[in-house]
Amino acid sequence: MVSKELSIQNEQGFHVRPAQLFVQNASKFASNIQVITEKGLKVDGKSILGLMTLGLAKGSKITIEASGTDEEEALDALADLVESKFGEE
């Protein structure tokens, strides 16, 4: 298992569009993906409903955990997505 702590930096936080992009990217990998909040809430990174229930705003800290055959690639891709502010300019 690999993990990385990140901060949500896009202005609107983890709303519908970023959650959708995250799930689309996470679903490309065989590994199990978990998103964990500072408060310890843990949801499936491939579940848009789960991600939406977290209510993550700009500045929220999350930890992404990946475990499986392609865990390193999955973690790198998802961390890049979050760090890119989900493509927002």
C-alpha positions in Angstrom: 0.0 0.0 0.0 1.1 3.5 -0.8 -0.3 6.8 0.3 0.1 10.5 0.0 -1.3 13.5 1.8 -2.5 16.4 -0.3 -4.5 19.7 0.0 -7.5 20.5 -2.1 -6.4 23.7 -3.9 -9.1 24.4 -6.5 -11.5 27.3 -5.5 -14.7 25.3 -5.4 -13.3 22.4 -3.4 -14.2 18.8 -4.2 -17.5 19.5 -5.8 -19.2 17.4 -8.6 -16.8 18.0 -11.4 -13.6 17.2 -9.5 -15.3 14.2 -7.9 -16.3 12.9 -11.3 -12.8 13.4 -12.7 -11.3 11.7 -9.6 -13.6 8.7 -10.0 -13.0 8.5 -13.8 -9.2 8.4 -13.2 -9.3 6.1 -10.2 -11.5 3.6 -12.1 -8.7 3.2 -14.7 -6.7 1.3 -12.2 -7.1 -2.2 -10.7 -5.9 -1.0 -7.3 -8.2 -0.3 -4.4 -8.3 3.5 -3.9 -9.3 5.1 -0.6 -9.7 8.8 0.2 -9.3 9.7 3.9 -10.0 13.1 5.5 -8.3 14.8 8.3 -11.2 13.7 10.6 -10.6 10.1 9.6 -13.5 9.6 7.3 -12.6 7.0 4.7 -14.4 6.5 1.4 -13.9 4.5 -1.8 -12.1 6.6 -4.3 -14.1 5.0 -7.1 -17.4 6.1 -5.6 -18.7 9.6 -6.7 -21.3 9.5 -4.0 -18.8 8.6 -1.3 -16.5 11.5 -2.4 -19.4 14.0 -2.4 -20.4 13.1 1.1 -17.0 14.3 2.4 -17.8 18.0 1.7 -14.2 18.9 1.0 -13.6 22.7 0.6 -10.5 24.5 -0.6 -7.6 23.9 1.8 -9.0 20.5 3.1 -6.3 17.9 3.6 -6.9 14.4 2.3 -4.8 11.3 2.1 -5.1 9.1 -0.9 -4.3 5.4 -0.3 -3.8 2.9 -3.1 -3.2 -0.8 -2.8 -2.9 -3.3 -5.6 -0.9 -4.3 -8.6 -0.7 -0.8 -10.0 -0.8 1.2 -6.8 2.2 3.4 -7.6 0.8 4.5 -11.0 -2.6 5.1 -9.5 -1.3 7.2 -6.6 0.9 9.3 -9.0 -2.0 9.9 -11.4 -4.5 10.8 -8.7 -2.0 13.0 -6.8 -1.2 14.8 -10.1 -5.0 15.4 -10.7 -5.5 16.9 -7.2 -2.3 19.0 -7.5 -3.4 20.4 -10.9 -6.6 21.7 -9.2 -8.5 19.2 -11.4 -7.6 21.2 -14.5 -9.1 24.5 -13.3 -7.4 27.6 -14.5 
